[in-house]
Each structure stands twice: as C-alpha cells, then as structure tokens.
Amino acid sequence: MASIELGVSNGRVEGLNTKIRSIIARCYGLHSAEATLALVMLSCGPIDLKLPYERAS
C-alpha cells in the first residue's frame, strides 16, 4: 500500500539482498568469514558489514 501512496519501492534493497545471498552461497567452504565479506564488498560496493564476533588474534 505504501508503494502506491508514496511511490517508493523496496526493489533495490531486495535485489541487493538476493545478490548478497547468492555470493554467500558460493562462499560455503571458504576458510574465513573475512573472505566472504571481501567478495561481498568487491561485488556490491561500499556496504558497512559487521561480523557477529570479534576476530581472534
């Protein structure tokens, strides 16, 4: 309803979400989450992504 009233669509966000999910699916088997994040950043541009944990040194 808001799409009709305001002329706003969430198509861009849904497209980006689909792109990120397909990248994550391709990355199963990689050794680190950082490699997956690097591929997402390379494919989708400057997105602020945070890991749910601190990286152990």
mmCIF file as Biopython writes it, N, C-alpha, C and O atoms, coordinates in Angstrom:
data_model
#
loop_
_atom_site.group_PDB
_atom_site.id
_atom_site.type_symbol
_atom_site.label_atom_id
_atom_site.label_alt_id
_atom_site.label_comp_id
_atom_site.label_asym_id
_atom_site.label_entity_id
_atom_site.label_seq_id
_atom_site.pdbx_PDB_ins_code
_atom_site.Cartn_x
_atom_site.Cartn_y
_atom_site.Cartn_z
_atom_site.occupancy
_atom_site.B_iso_or_equiv
_atom_site.auth_seq_id
_atom_site.auth_asym_id
_atom_site.pdbx_PDB_model_num
ATOM 1   N N  . MET A ? 1  ? 0.814  -1.178  0.000  1.0 0.0 1  A 1 
ATOM 2   C CA . MET A ? 1  ? 0.000  0.000   0.000  1.0 0.0 1  A 1 
ATOM 3   C C  . MET A ? 1  ? 0.871  1.260   0.000  1.0 0.0 1  A 1 
ATOM 4   O O  . MET A ? 1  ? 0.574  2.225   -0.704 1.0 0.0 1  A 1 
ATOM 5   N N  . ALA A ? 2  ? 1.946  1.245   0.794  1.0 0.0 2  A 1 
ATOM 6   C CA . ALA A ? 2  ? 2.830  2.408   0.855  1.0 0.0 2  A 1 
ATOM 7   C C  . ALA A ? 2  ? 3.489  2.660   -0.494 1.0 0.0 2  A 1 
ATOM 8   O O  . ALA A ? 2  ? 3.782  3.803   -0.848 1.0 0.0 2  A 1 
ATOM 9   N N  . SER A ? 3  ? 3.719  1.594   -1.238 1.0 0.0 3  A 1 
ATOM 10  C CA . SER A ? 3  ? 4.331  1.748   -2.555 1.0 0.0 3  A 1 
ATOM 11  C C  . SER A ? 3  ? 3.435  2.557   -3.484 1.0 0.0 3  A 1 
ATOM 12  O O  . SER A ? 3  ? 3.918  3.385   -4.256 1.0 0.0 3  A 1 
ATOM 13  N N  . ILE A ? 4  ? 2.161  2.323   -3.409 1.0 0.0 4  A 1 
ATOM 14  C CA . ILE A ? 4  ? 1.215  3.047   -4.260 1.0 0.0 4  A 1 
ATOM 15  C C  . ILE A ? 4  ? 1.058  4.488   -3.781 1.0 0.0 4  A 1 
ATOM 16  O O  . ILE A ? 4  ? 1.056  5.417   -4.589 1.0 0.0 4  A 1 
ATOM 17  N N  . GLU A ? 5  ? 0.925  4.674   -2.466 1.0 0.0 5  A 1 
ATOM 18  C CA . GLU A ? 5  ? 0.698  6.011   -1.921 1.0 0.0 5  A 1 
ATOM 19  C C  . GLU A ? 5  ? 1.931  6.899   -2.039 1.0 0.0 5  A 1 
ATOM 20  O O  . GLU A ? 5  ? 1.823  8.066   -2.415 1.0 0.0 5  A 1 
ATOM 21  N N  . LEU A ? 6  ? 3.110  6.347   -1.718 1.0 0.0 6  A 1 
ATOM 22  C CA . LEU A ? 6  ? 4.329  7.150   -1.673 1.0 0.0 6  A 1 
ATOM 23  C C  . LEU A ? 6  ? 5.174  7.049   -2.936 1.0 0.0 6  A 1 
ATOM 24  O O  . LEU A ? 6  ? 6.059  7.876   -3.159 1.0 0.0 6  A 1 
ATOM 25  N N  . GLY A ? 7  ? 4.913  6.058   -3.751 1.0 0.0 7  A 1 
ATOM 26  C CA . GLY A ? 7  ? 5.723  5.864   -4.948 1.0 0.0 7  A 1 
ATOM 27  C C  . GLY A ? 7  ? 7.111  5.334   -4.630 1.0 0.0 7  A 1 
ATOM 28  O O  . GLY A ? 7  ? 8.053  5.546   -5.394 1.0 0.0 7  A 1 
ATOM 29  N N  . VAL A ? 8  ? 7.237  4.643   -3.500 1.0 0.0 8  A 1 
ATOM 30  C CA . VAL A ? 8  ? 8.524  4.119   -3.050 1.0 0.0 8  A 1 
ATOM 31  C C  . VAL A ? 8  ? 8.474  2.598   -3.117 1.0 0.0 8  A 1 
ATOM 32  O O  . VAL A ? 8  ? 7.475  1.984   -2.744 1.0 0.0 8  A 1 
ATOM 33  N N  . SER A ? 9  ? 9.558  2.000   -3.596 1.0 0.0 9  A 1 
ATOM 34  C CA . SER A ? 9  ? 9.625  0.547   -3.705 1.0 0.0 9  A 1 
ATOM 35  C C  . SER A ? 9  ? 10.859 0.035   -2.980 1.0 0.0 9  A 1 
ATOM 36  O O  . SER A ? 9  ? 11.858 0.747   -2.868 1.0 0.0 9  A 1 
ATOM 37  N N  . ASN A ? 10 ? 10.793 -1.195  -2.490 1.0 0.0 10 A 1 
ATOM 38  C CA . ASN A ? 10 ? 11.955 -1.801  -1.845 1.0 0.0 10 A 1 
ATOM 39  C C  . ASN A ? 10 ? 12.673 -2.741  -2.811 1.0 0.0 10 A 1 
ATOM 40  O O  . ASN A ? 10 ? 13.405 -3.630  -2.375 1.0 0.0 10 A 1 
ATOM 41  N N  . GLY A ? 11 ? 12.478 -2.559  -4.094 1.0 0.0 11 A 1 
ATOM 42  C CA . GLY A ? 11 ? 13.085 -3.420  -5.106 1.0 0.0 11 A 1 
ATOM 43  C C  . GLY A ? 11 ? 14.600 -3.405  -5.085 1.0 0.0 11 A 1 
ATOM 44  O O  . GLY A ? 11 ? 15.230 -4.450  -5.248 1.0 0.0 11 A 1 
ATOM 45  N N  . ARG A ? 12 ? 15.197 -2.236  -4.888 1.0 0.0 12 A 1 
ATOM 46  C CA . ARG A ? 12 ? 16.663 -2.153  -4.843 1.0 0.0 12 A 1 
ATOM 47  C C  . ARG A ? 12 ? 17.226 -2.931  -3.665 1.0 0.0 12 A 1 
ATOM 48  O O  . ARG A ? 12 ? 18.214 -3.653  -3.803 1.0 0.0 12 A 1 
ATOM 49  N N  . VAL A ? 13 ? 16.601 -2.782  -2.517 1.0 0.0 13 A 1 
ATOM 50  C CA . VAL A ? 13 ? 17.073 -3.480  -1.322 1.0 0.0 13 A 1 
ATOM 51  C C  . VAL A ? 13 ? 16.918 -4.985  -1.496 1.0 0.0 13 A 1 
ATOM 52  O O  . VAL A ? 13 ? 17.821 -5.743  -1.141 1.0 0.0 13 A 1 
ATOM 53  N N  . GLU A ? 14 ? 15.797 -5.421  -2.030 1.0 0.0 14 A 1 
ATOM 54  C CA . GLU A ? 14 ? 15.579 -6.848  -2.251 1.0 0.0 14 A 1 
ATOM 55  C C  . GLU A ? 14 ? 16.560 -7.400  -3.279 1.0 0.0 14 A 1 
ATOM 56  O O  . GLU A ? 14 ? 17.035 -8.526  -3.131 1.0 0.0 14 A 1 
ATOM 57  N N  . GLY A ? 15 ? 16.868 -6.630  -4.312 1.0 0.0 15 A 1 
ATOM 58  C CA . GLY A ? 15 ? 17.853 -7.064  -5.304 1.0 0.0 15 A 1 
ATOM 59  C C  . GLY A ? 15 ? 19.233 -7.207  -4.705 1.0 0.0 15 A 1 
ATOM 60  O O  . GLY A ? 15 ? 19.941 -8.171  -4.995 1.0 0.0 15 A 1 
ATOM 61  N N  . LEU A ? 16 ? 19.626 -6.248  -3.867 1.0 0.0 16 A 1 
ATOM 62  C CA . LEU A ? 16 ? 20.922 -6.316  -3.188 1.0 0.0 16 A 1 
ATOM 63  C C  . LEU A ? 16 ? 20.967 -7.498  -2.233 1.0 0.0 16 A 1 
ATOM 64  O O  . LEU A ? 16 ? 21.985 -8.184  -2.141 1.0 0.0 16 A 1 
ATOM 65  N N  . ASN A ? 17 ? 19.874 -7.741  -1.523 1.0 0.0 17 A 1 
ATOM 66  C CA . ASN A ? 17 ? 19.794 -8.875  -0.608 1.0 0.0 17 A 1 
ATOM 67  C C  . ASN A ? 17 ? 19.957 -10.193 -1.361 1.0 0.0 17 A 1 
ATOM 68  O O  . ASN A ? 17 ? 20.672 -11.083 -0.900 1.0 0.0 17 A 1 
ATOM 69  N N  . THR A ? 18 ? 19.312 -10.325 -2.499 1.0 0.0 18 A 1 
ATOM 70  C CA . THR A ? 18 ? 19.431 -11.536 -3.318 1.0 0.0 18 A 1 
ATOM 71  C C  . THR A ? 18 ? 20.856 -11.718 -3.819 1.0 0.0 18 A 1 
ATOM 72  O O  . THR A ? 18 ? 21.373 -12.835 -3.824 1.0 0.0 18 A 1 
ATOM 73  N N  . LYS A ? 19 ? 21.495 -10.633 -4.239 1.0 0.0 19 A 1 
ATOM 74  C CA . LYS A ? 19 ? 22.874 -10.699 -4.713 1.0 0.0 19 A 1 
ATOM 75  C C  . LYS A ? 19 ? 23.813 -11.152 -3.599 1.0 0.0 19 A 1 
ATOM 76  O O  . LYS A ? 19 ? 24.684 -11.993 -3.823 1.0 0.0 19 A 1 
ATOM 77  N N  . ILE A ? 20 ? 23.640 -10.599 -2.401 1.0 0.0 20 A 1 
ATOM 78  C CA . ILE A ? 20 ? 24.489 -10.975 -1.267 1.0 0.0 20 A 1 
ATOM 79  C C  . ILE A ? 20 ? 24.264 -12.428 -0.883 1.0 0.0 20 A 1 
ATOM 80  O O  . ILE A ? 20 ? 25.225 -13.141 -0.593 1.0 0.0 20 A 1 
ATOM 81  N N  . ARG A ? 21 ? 23.024 -12.879 -0.876 1.0 0.0 21 A 1 
ATOM 82  C CA . ARG A ? 21 ? 22.745 -14.282 -0.537 1.0 0.0 21 A 1 
ATOM 83  C C  . ARG A ? 21 ? 23.363 -15.245 -1.553 1.0 0.0 21 A 1 
ATOM 84  O O  . ARG A ? 21 ? 23.833 -16.318 -1.174 1.0 0.0 21 A 1 
ATOM 85  N N  . SER A ? 22 ? 23.369 -14.879 -2.827 1.0 0.0 22 A 1 
ATOM 86  C CA . SER A ? 22 ? 23.985 -15.756 -3.829 1.0 0.0 22 A 1 
ATOM 87  C C  . SER A ? 22 ? 25.501 -15.785 -3.662 1.0 0.0 22 A 1 
ATOM 88  O O  . SER A ? 22 ? 26.122 -16.824 -3.884 1.0 0.0 22 A 1 
ATOM 89  N N  . ILE A ? 23 ? 26.106 -14.664 -3.276 1.0 0.0 23 A 1 
ATOM 90  C CA . ILE A ? 23 ? 27.546 -14.639 -3.013 1.0 0.0 23 A 1 
ATOM 91  C C  . ILE A ? 23 ? 27.866 -15.522 -1.817 1.0 0.0 23 A 1 
ATOM 92  O O  . ILE A ? 23 ? 28.827 -16.290 -1.857 1.0 0.0 23 A 1 
ATOM 93  N N  . ILE A ? 24 ? 27.077 -15.425 -0.757 1.0 0.0 24 A 1 
ATOM 94  C CA . ILE A ? 24 ? 27.296 -16.250 0.435  1.0 0.0 24 A 1 
ATOM 95  C C  . ILE A ? 24 ? 27.170 -17.725 0.088  1.0 0.0 24 A 1 
ATOM 96  O O  . ILE A ? 24 ? 27.943 -18.544 0.586  1.0 0.0 24 A 1 
ATOM 97  N N  . ALA A ? 25 ? 26.215 -18.074 -0.751 1.0 0.0 25 A 1 
ATOM 98  C CA . ALA A ? 25 ? 26.054 -19.475 -1.148 1.0 0.0 25 A 1 
ATOM 99  C C  . ALA A ? 25 ? 27.278 -19.978 -1.907 1.0 0.0 25 A 1 
ATOM 100 O O  . ALA A ? 25 ? 27.669 -21.136 -1.755 1.0 0.0 25 A 1 
ATOM 101 N N  . ARG A ? 26 ? 27.887 -19.115 -2.725 1.0 0.0 26 A 1 
ATOM 102 C CA . ARG A ? 26 ? 29.099 -19.508 -3.447 1.0 0.0 26 A 1 
ATOM 103 C C  . ARG A ? 26 ? 30.297 -19.635 -2.522 1.0 0.0 26 A 1 
ATOM 104 O O  . ARG A ? 26 ? 31.253 -20.337 -2.850 1.0 0.0 26 A 1 
ATOM 105 N N  . CYS A ? 27 ? 30.264 -18.974 -1.380 1.0 0.0 27 A 1 
ATOM 106 C CA . CYS A ? 27 ? 31.420 -18.922 -0.483 1.0 0.0 27 A 1 
ATOM 107 C C  . CYS A ? 27 ? 31.440 -20.036 0.551  1.0 0.0 27 A 1 
ATOM 108 O O  . CYS A ? 27 ? 32.375 -20.103 1.348  1.0 0.0 27 A 1 
ATOM 109 N N  . TYR A ? 28 ? 30.444 -20.910 0.567  1.0 0.0 28 A 1 
ATOM 110 C CA . TYR A ? 28 ? 30.497 -22.027 1.511  1.0 0.0 28 A 1 
ATOM 111 C C  . TYR A ? 28 ? 31.741 -22.843 1.222  1.0 0.0 28 A 1 
ATOM 112 O O  . TYR A ? 28 ? 31.999 -23.208 0.075  1.0 0.0 28 A 1 
ATOM 113 N N  . GLY A ? 29 ? 32.508 -23.128 2.256  1.0 0.0 29 A 1 
ATOM 114 C CA . GLY A ? 29 ? 33.738 -23.877 2.086  1.0 0.0 29 A 1 
ATOM 115 C C  . GLY A ? 29 ? 34.975 -23.010 2.176  1.0 0.0 29 A 1 
ATOM 116 O O  . GLY A ? 29 ? 36.084 -23.534 2.283  1.0 0.0 29 A 1 
ATOM 117 N N  . LEU A ? 30 ? 34.815 -21.692 2.134  1.0 0.0 30 A 1 
ATOM 118 C CA . LEU A ? 30 ? 35.971 -20.825 2.325  1.0 0.0 30 A 1 
ATOM 119 C C  . LEU A ? 30 ? 36.392 -20.884 3.792  1.0 0.0 30 A 1 
ATOM 120 O O  . LEU A ? 30 ? 35.594 -21.225 4.665  1.0 0.0 30 A 1 
ATOM 121 N N  . HIS A ? 31 ? 37.645 -20.551 4.048  1.0 0.0 31 A 1 
ATOM 122 C CA . HIS A ? 31 ? 38.191 -20.719 5.388  1.0 0.0 31 A 1 
ATOM 123 C C  . HIS A ? 31 ? 37.782 -19.626 6.362  1.0 0.0 31 A 1 
ATOM 124 O O  . HIS A ? 31 ? 37.815 -19.850 7.572  1.0 0.0 31 A 1 
ATOM 125 N N  . SER A ? 32 ? 37.399 -18.459 5.877  1.0 0.0 32 A 1 
ATOM 126 C CA . SER A ? 32 ? 37.105 -17.375 6.815  1.0 0.0 32 A 1 
ATOM 127 C C  . SER A ? 32 ? 35.912 -16.546 6.351  1.0 0.0 32 A 1 
ATOM 128 O O  . SER A ? 32 ? 35.599 -16.465 5.163  1.0 0.0 32 A 1 
ATOM 129 N N  . ALA A ? 33 ? 35.265 -15.939 7.329  1.0 0.0 33 A 1 
ATOM 130 C CA . ALA A ? 33 ? 34.167 -15.027 7.020  1.0 0.0 33 A 1 
ATOM 131 C C  . ALA A ? 33 ? 34.693 -13.761 6.361  1.0 0.0 33 A 1 
ATOM 132 O O  . ALA A ? 33 ? 33.974 -13.109 5.604  1.0 0.0 33 A 1 
ATOM 133 N N  . GLU A ? 34 ? 35.945 -13.411 6.646  1.0 0.0 34 A 1 
ATOM 134 C CA . GLU A ? 34 ? 36.531 -12.220 6.044  1.0 0.0 34 A 1 
ATOM 135 C C  . GLU A ? 34 ? 36.615 -12.353 4.522  1.0 0.0 34 A 1 
ATOM 136 O O  . GLU A ? 34 ? 36.440 -11.368 3.804  1.0 0.0 34 A 1 
ATOM 137 N N  . ALA A ? 35 ? 36.882 -13.560 4.028  1.0 0.0 35 A 1 
ATOM 138 C CA . ALA A ? 35 ? 36.927 -13.785 2.581  1.0 0.0 35 A 1 
ATOM 139 C C  . ALA A ? 35 ? 35.546 -13.577 1.962  1.0 0.0 35 A 1 
ATOM 140 O O  . ALA A ? 35 ? 35.425 -13.014 0.874  1.0 0.0 35 A 1 
ATOM 141 N N  . THR A ? 36 ? 34.516 -14.031 2.653  1.0 0.0 36 A 1 
ATOM 142 C CA . THR A ? 36 ? 33.153 -13.826 2.175  1.0 0.0 36 A 1 
ATOM 143 C C  . THR A ? 36 ? 32.813 -12.338 2.152  1.0 0.0 36 A 1 
ATOM 144 O O  . THR A ? 36 ? 32.243 -11.845 1.179  1.0 0.0 36 A 1 
ATOM 145 N N  . LEU A ? 37 ? 33.162 -11.625 3.218  1.0 0.0 37 A 1 
ATOM 146 C CA . LEU A ? 37 ? 32.901 -10.187 3.261  1.0 0.0 37 A 1 
ATOM 147 C C  . LEU A ? 37 ? 33.657 -9.454  2.169  1.0 0.0 37 A 1 
ATOM 148 O O  . LEU A ? 37 ? 33.147 -8.492  1.595  1.0 0.0 37 A 1 
ATOM 149 N N  . ALA A ? 38 ? 34.872 -9.902  1.877  1.0 0.0 38 A 1 
ATOM 150 C CA . ALA A ? 38 ? 35.654 -9.277  0.811  1.0 0.0 38 A 1 
ATOM 151 C C  . ALA A ? 38 ? 34.966 -9.455  -0.540 1.0 0.0 38 A 1 
ATOM 152 O O  . ALA A ? 38 ? 34.938 -8.526  -1.347 1.0 0.0 38 A 1 
ATOM 153 N N  . LEU A ? 39 ? 34.412 -10.638 -0.794 1.0 0.0 39 A 1 
ATOM 154 C CA . LEU A ? 39 ? 33.696 -10.864 -2.052 1.0 0.0 39 A 1 
ATOM 155 C C  . LEU A ? 39 ? 32.423 -10.024 -2.134 1.0 0.0 39 A 1 
ATOM 156 O O  . LEU A ? 39 ? 32.084 -9.512  -3.201 1.0 0.0 39 A 1 
ATOM 157 N N  . VAL A ? 40 ? 31.719 -9.881  -1.013 1.0 0.0 40 A 1 
ATOM 158 C CA . VAL A ? 40 ? 30.520 -9.043  -0.996 1.0 0.0 40 A 1 
ATOM 159 C C  . VAL A ? 40 ? 30.892 -7.599  -1.294 1.0 0.0 40 A 1 
ATOM 160 O O  . VAL A ? 40 ? 30.230 -6.938  -2.094 1.0 0.0 40 A 1 
ATOM 161 N N  . MET A ? 41 ? 31.947 -7.106  -0.656 1.0 0.0 41 A 1 
ATOM 162 C CA . MET A ? 41 ? 32.377 -5.725  -0.883 1.0 0.0 41 A 1 
ATOM 163 C C  . MET A ? 41 ? 32.842 -5.517  -2.320 1.0 0.0 41 A 1 
ATOM 164 O O  . MET A ? 41 ? 32.575 -4.474  -2.916 1.0 0.0 41 A 1 
ATOM 165 N N  . LEU A ? 42 ? 33.532 -6.500  -2.873 1.0 0.0 42 A 1 
ATOM 166 C CA . LEU A ? 42 ? 34.003 -6.400  -4.248 1.0 0.0 42 A 1 
ATOM 167 C C  . LEU A ? 42 ? 32.834 -6.362  -5.227 1.0 0.0 42 A 1 
ATOM 168 O O  . LEU A ? 42 ? 32.871 -5.632  -6.218 1.0 0.0 42 A 1 
ATOM 169 N N  . SER A ? 43 ? 31.807 -7.141  -4.950 1.0 0.0 43 A 1 
ATOM 170 C CA . SER A ? 43 ? 30.670 -7.235  -5.867 1.0 0.0 43 A 1 
ATOM 171 C C  . SER A ? 43 ? 29.642 -6.122  -5.686 1.0 0.0 43 A 1 
ATOM 172 O O  . SER A ? 43 ? 29.040 -5.670  -6.660 1.0 0.0 43 A 1 
ATOM 173 N N  . CYS A ? 44 ? 29.441 -5.684  -4.460 1.0 0.0 44 A 1 
ATOM 174 C CA . CYS A ? 44 ? 28.336 -4.759  -4.176 1.0 0.0 44 A 1 
ATOM 175 C C  . CYS A ? 44 ? 28.765 -3.347  -3.829 1.0 0.0 44 A 1 
ATOM 176 O O  . CYS A ? 44 ? 27.918 -2.461  -3.720 1.0 0.0 44 A 1 
ATOM 177 N N  . GLY A ? 45 ? 30.039 -3.117  -3.656 1.0 0.0 45 A 1 
ATOM 178 C CA . GLY A ? 45 ? 30.487 -1.761  -3.359 1.0 0.0 45 A 1 
ATOM 179 C C  . GLY A ? 45 ? 30.603 -1.486  -1.876 1.0 0.0 45 A 1 
ATOM 180 O O  . GLY A ? 45 ? 30.653 -2.414  -1.069 1.0 0.0 45 A 1 
ATOM 181 N N  . PRO A ? 46 ? 30.646 -0.217  -1.514 1.0 0.0 46 A 1 
ATOM 182 C CA . PRO A ? 46 ? 30.875 0.152   -0.113 1.0 0.0 46 A 1 
ATOM 183 C C  . PRO A ? 46 ? 29.638 -0.057  0.760  1.0 0.0 46 A 1 
ATOM 184 O O  . PRO A ? 46 ? 28.765 0.808   0.836  1.0 0.0 46 A 1 
ATOM 185 N N  . ILE A ? 47 ? 29.577 -1.207  1.410  1.0 0.0 47 A 1 
ATOM 186 C CA . ILE A ? 47 ? 28.492 -1.535  2.330  1.0 0.0 47 A 1 
ATOM 187 C C  . ILE A ? 47 ? 29.121 -1.749  3.697  1.0 0.0 47 A 1 
ATOM 188 O O  . ILE A ? 47 ? 30.169 -2.386  3.800  1.0 0.0 47 A 1 
ATOM 189 N N  . ASP A ? 48 ? 28.502 -1.229  4.744  1.0 0.0 48 A 1 
ATOM 190 C CA . ASP A ? 48 ? 29.024 -1.391  6.091  1.0 0.0 48 A 1 
ATOM 191 C C  . ASP A ? 48 ? 28.509 -2.708  6.668  1.0 0.0 48 A 1 
ATOM 192 O O  . ASP A ? 48 ? 27.352 -2.795  7.079  1.0 0.0 48 A 1 
ATOM 193 N N  . LEU A ? 49 ? 29.364 -3.731  6.700  1.0 0.0 49 A 1 
ATOM 194 C CA . LEU A ? 49 ? 29.002 -5.038  7.231  1.0 0.0 49 A 1 
ATOM 195 C C  . LEU A ? 49 ? 29.820 -5.323  8.478  1.0 0.0 49 A 1 
ATOM 196 O O  . LEU A ? 49 ? 31.024 -5.067  8.505  1.0 0.0 49 A 1 
ATOM 197 N N  . LYS A ? 50 ? 29.180 -5.844  9.499  1.0 0.0 50 A 1 
ATOM 198 C CA . LYS A ? 50 ? 29.862 -6.188  10.744 1.0 0.0 50 A 1 
ATOM 199 C C  . LYS A ? 50 ? 29.734 -7.684  10.989 1.0 0.0 50 A 1 
ATOM 200 O O  . LYS A ? 50 ? 28.677 -8.274  10.765 1.0 0.0 50 A 1 
ATOM 201 N N  . LEU A ? 51 ? 30.816 -8.288  11.449 1.0 0.0 51 A 1 
ATOM 202 C CA . LEU A ? 51 ? 30.768 -9.682  11.847 1.0 0.0 51 A 1 
ATOM 203 C C  . LEU A ? 51 ? 30.141 -9.781  13.230 1.0 0.0 51 A 1 
ATOM 204 O O  . LEU A ? 51 ? 30.284 -8.859  14.034 1.0 0.0 51 A 1 
ATOM 205 N N  . PRO A ? 52 ? 29.446 -10.883 13.527 1.0 0.0 52 A 1 
ATOM 206 C CA . PRO A ? 52 ? 28.792 -11.002 14.832 1.0 0.0 52 A 1 
ATOM 207 C C  . PRO A ? 52 ? 29.751 -11.376 15.961 1.0 0.0 52 A 1 
ATOM 208 O O  . PRO A ? 52 ? 29.306 -11.620 17.083 1.0 0.0 52 A 1 
ATOM 209 N N  . TYR A ? 53 ? 31.031 -11.427 15.697 1.0 0.0 53 A 1 
ATOM 210 C CA . TYR A ? 53 ? 32.003 -11.806 16.719 1.0 0.0 53 A 1 
ATOM 211 C C  . TYR A ? 53 ? 33.294 -11.035 16.492 1.0 0.0 53 A 1 
ATOM 212 O O  . TYR A ? 53 ? 33.533 -10.496 15.412 1.0 0.0 53 A 1 
ATOM 213 N N  . GLU A ? 54 ? 34.105 -10.995 17.510 1.0 0.0 54 A 1 
ATOM 214 C CA . GLU A ? 54 ? 35.417 -10.370 17.405 1.0 0.0 54 A 1 
ATOM 215 C C  . GLU A ? 54 ? 36.397 -11.366 16.813 1.0 0.0 54 A 1 
ATOM 216 O O  . GLU A ? 54 ? 36.345 -12.557 17.122 1.0 0.0 54 A 1 
ATOM 217 N N  . ARG A ? 55 ? 37.271 -10.890 15.979 1.0 0.0 55 A 1 
ATOM 218 C CA . ARG A ? 55 ? 38.274 -11.749 15.364 1.0 0.0 55 A 1 
ATOM 219 C C  . ARG A ? 55 ? 39.376 -12.050 16.375 1.0 0.0 55 A 1 
ATOM 220 O O  . ARG A ? 55 ? 39.941 -11.135 16.974 1.0 0.0 55 A 1 
ATOM 221 N N  . ALA A ? 56 ? 39.681 -13.330 16.564 1.0 0.0 56 A 1 
ATOM 222 C CA . ALA A ? 56 ? 40.733 -13.740 17.494 1.0 0.0 56 A 1 
ATOM 223 C C  . ALA A ? 56 ? 42.093 -13.479 16.874 1.0 0.0 56 A 1 
ATOM 224 O O  . ALA A ? 56 ? 42.309 -13.768 15.698 1.0 0.0 56 A 1 
ATOM 225 N N  . SER A ? 57 ? 43.005 -12.935 17.659 1.0 0.0 57 A 1 
ATOM 226 C CA . SER A ? 57 ? 44.348 -12.636 17.155 1.0 0.0 57 A 1 
ATOM 227 C C  . SER A ? 57 ? 45.303 -13.755 17.451 1.0 0.0 57 A 1 
ATOM 228 O O  . SER A ? 57 ? 46.479 -13.673 17.098 1.0 0.0 57 A 1 
#
